[in-house]
Every structure is written in structure tokens, then in C-alpha cells.
Amino acid sequence: MRNLRAAWRLLRMLVHLLHGMAVMALRFPGGDAAERQRHIQWWSAKLVRMAGLELRVSGAARPGATLLVANHVSWLDIAAVHAVAPQARFVSKADVLAWPLLGWLIRNAGTLFIERERKRDALRVLHQVAEALRAGDTVAVFPEGTTGDGASLLPFHANLLQSAIVSGVPVQGVALRYSDPAHRFSPAAQFLGETTLLQSIWRILSARGLCVHVDLLMAQGARHADRRALAEYLRTQIHAHLHAATAPPEPAAVAALPAGASLPNC
């Protein structure tokens, strides 16, 4: 039964992916931003449901130019965030362009790609993100640079956070968590090590009672902040929220900011 359920979910997802590609090819060129965002939100939320997950959301994305900063767990993260914040343009590693079907969709949703193997490429993408933020866009980044186990967070790379500082726009943390009836942090959602995309997809489709939690935290001003202190602040804030949903940012996170660099709520 488990394999039959997974196979049925996979078939429905493939049809949904093809439908999304058709909508993107036929409707996006002539549609305005609001129409494109409605399609992205509907398609993303449905993809999450078809994969067998329940979507639980708390908080709301700040309107206007904002840098969303999220922890990274699964290939489903982008769809989960787009179901809540369809206006977000993601910064993603260039590897996803090779993903069948998904890579094409992600590219045509306005994603900015970074080649992490090339150190100088981060500077190019930083300028692109800053330009998008100044134009009023919402941009989303995964500062860990790769997927983690969901419970612990890898160090946050600070380079792309500089784009919010130089643009003078707020940052907003996003805590992503996958749970199931037996685990607060479901192992079924982990996309680690030598796990291939297909293996990860099959694990998720085979799971029962899987839920993705998308918690949007309070937006914070980033002007004049030190990028490394800001990265550590956001990492600590997201980690605290993942392990206690109502926990405020730990005092140590605020203390990490340089003197005179406040992070007012926005």
C-alpha cells in the first residue's frame, strides 16, 4: 500500500508539473505580476498537497522590498515558501537547473542562480539581489548554502545578507520545519549526503502524516548592521523558533550585534 500510495502521488505530481509548465509558457508572458503570483501560489500549494503534506503557516510575509532568510531542509522548501509568499524571487544554487521539469519551472519563476563553486559568483549575485531589492522585489535566500537535517542549523553565510544592508531594506526570518506523527523533525524530509533527488522525492511521497510548517518571523531593519552579526542573529532566531514555536530571539543573538546597530521591528 505504501508503494502504491507513493506511485499515485508521483503520477499526480508529474501531471501537475506539466500543467505548471504549460501555464508558465502560455500565461506568464502576457500576464502582469499579480496574475503570475496567483498562479505561483496556487500551483505551489497544490504541489505540497499532492506530495501528501499538510501546510501549516504562521505569520505573514512583509509586503514590499524584503530579504527573506530561511533555513534549508528539502527540495520542497521553495514550493512551501511560494505557497505563502508567491512574490518571492529565490536565490538558488545553479545545480537545480539540471533537475528534470522542476529546474525549468524554478528558472522561469524569476529565480537568481549562484555557482557556489566560483567564489567570485557570489559578488555578481549580491549585486543582482541588491538591484532587485531596490526595485521593490521580495528576494528569498538559504544562507546555509545546502540542506540540513532540519533540527540543527549549519552556519549562515553572510555574503548575500549584505544586499539588504546596502539596499536599506528589512530582513525577515523564515523557519521551515517538517514533522510527522512520530517526529518533530521528520527524517523523511531530510535531503542529505549522497541522497539523490529521486530518492528524496520517493521518501516524502511514501511518508504518512507529513506536515511542513512555514513560520514567518518578525521583520527586522538591517540598515547599518554588520553582515556577520546579522547572519548569526537570524540563525539564532530561527533555531530558537524551530525548537520552541513561541520562543523569542535569544538574548545572545541581540547581543551579537555591533554597538549602535539596532534592528527595529518593521
N, C-alpha and C positions, 0 to 999 in steps of 0.2 A: 504493500500500500504506500509506503514511504516513497519508493522509487516512482510509482505511478503518479503520485501527487506532484513530485518534483518534475517529472516529464510533462505533465499537463501545464504546470506553471511556466515551464520553459517554452512550450509551444505558444502559449498566450503572450508571453513576453516578446518572442520573436515577431509575432504579428503586430504587436504594439510598437516595436521598434521600426518596422517597415512603415506603419501608419505615421509615426512621427517624422520619418524621413520624407514621406510624401507631403505632409503638411508643411514642413520646413522648406521644401523645394518649391511648392506651389503657392503657399500663402505668405511666407515671410517676405519675399521681395517687394510685394506691393502693400504690405501691412505697416501700420505705424507701431511705435514702441509698445503702446498699451495692448494692442492686439497680440503682438508677439509674446508679451509677458503672460497674457491669459492662456495662450497655447502652452507655453513652457510650464506654467503652474499646473494646469490640468494634466498634461502629459506626465510630468514628474510624479505627481501624487498618485496617478493611476499605476505607474510603473512600480512604485513602492508597494501598493496594494496587490498587484499581480504577482510580485515576488513573495507574497504571503506575509508581509509585515503590517503591523498596525503603526500608524504615525501619531505620535503624541507631541504636542507643541506647547511651549510656554514662552511668554514674552512676544515681542514683535520687532521686526527689523526697523531700524531708524530710517525714515524717509530721507531722500536726498543723498548727497555725496557722503559715503561712509565706507570705511575699510572693515569688512567682516573678517574676523580671525578665528578659525575653527581648528579643533583637533581632528586628526585624520585616522579613520578606522577601516573603511571599506570603500569599494568601488561604487557603492550606493550613496555615498556621502553627498555627492553633487546633486543627485536627484532629490534626496531628503531635504537639502537646503533650498533647492529651487521650488519645492512644493510649498515653502513658506516665504521665500524671498526670490521670486522669479526675475526680479530686476538685477540680480547679482551677476556680474561677469567674473568668472573664476580664473585664477592663475593656476595652471596645471603643468605637470611635467610632460615633456614632448612625447614620452613613451606611449601615452594613451592614444595618440594618433594611429597607432598600429592596432588598436582594439577593433575587432570586427563590428561594424554598424555603430557601436557606441562612440568610437573615435570620430566618425563623420558627424554625428549629432552634436557631440561636445564642441567640436571645432566651429560648427555653424551656429552655435548658441552664443557666439561672441567671446569665447574663451581666449585668454592670452597664454601662450605656451613658453615654458622655460626649459632650456637644455642644461640640466644641473651638472653635467659633466664638464661644461665650459664655464669657468669661473666668471669670465667677462660677460656672459649672457645675463647674469643677474642684474648688471647695471643697465643693460638695454631694457629689460622687462621693468625695472624700477621706474625708468623714465616713462614707459608706456602706462604703467599703473598711475603714476602721478598725473599724467595728462588726462587719463580717464576720470580720475577723481576731480580734477579741476573743471572738467566738463559736466560735473554733476552726477556721474555714474556711481553705482554701488559696486565695489570690487571685493571678491572673497578670496582669501589665501589660506593655505595649510602650511603654517610656518615650521612644522616638524619636518617637512620635506618628503616624508614617506609615511606609510601606515604603521600604527602602533597596535598594541593589544587591547586598547580601549580603557583599561584601568589605570595604567601608568602613562605618563606623557614623556615623549622624547624632548630634548632641548629645542626651544623655539629659535629658529634662525631669524635674526633681526633685520636683515638687509631690506626686505620688501616693506617692513614697517616704516622705513624712512620715507616712503612715498606719502603716508598720511601726515607725517611731521612736516615735510616741506610744503605739502598742499594745504596744511592747516585744517584738515577735516577730522572728524571723530573716528575712533575705532570702537568696534563692538565685538565682544567675545561671543562665540557660539560653542556650546558644549554639546557634543554628539555622543550618544550612548546607545548601544544595542543590548537589549535584555531579553531573557526568555523566562519561563516559569521557574526554572531552577537556578538561574544565574543573573546577578545584577549586571554583569558584563559577559554577554554571551560569547562562548568560544566559536559558535557557528558563524559569527560575523567577522572573525579575525582573518586578515589577508596579509599573512606574514611569511618571511623567509622565502622558501622555494615554491610556495603555493602559487599555482597558475591562476589566471583569471577564470578559466573554465571550472577549475576545482573549487574556487571560492563561490562562484555562481551556484554550483550544484549543492554545496553545503548550505547556503542560505535557502535555496528552494526546497531542500529536504527538511529544513527545521520546522518545528511546530511552536506556535505561540511567540514568535519573534516580534519584537517591538523596537522601533527606532525613536529615540527621544531627541528632539531638536529644541534646545533651550537657548533663547537669545537673551543675553545678559544686558545689563545697563550700559548704554553707550558712554564713552569717556572722551573728553577732549585730549588731543595728542600734541597740540602746539607747544613747541619748546622742550618737549620731552627728550630724554636720552633714549635712543632706539633699543639699546641692550636692556636698560632698566624697564622700558615699556614691554619688551618681549617677555621678560621674567615676570612682570606684573600680570600680564594676560595669561601666561602659563599657570601661575599660581591661582589666579581667579577661576580659570576653567577647571583646574584639578580639584579645587575645593568644591565647586558646584557638582562635579561628577560624583563625588563621594558623599555629598550631603546636599540634596537639592535646594535646601533653603539657606545654605551657609553663605554668609557674606564673604567678600575677599579677605584673606588672612591679613592681619596687621603687617606681617613681614613683607607682603607684596607691596603695600603702600610705602613702607619704609625704604624699599629698594629704589625709589625714585630720587633723582638728584634734588638737592635743596633748591627751592624756588620753582620747581617744575610740577605744578599741580595738574591733576586730572579731573576737572569738574565734570559732573554728570551733564549729559546733553539731552 
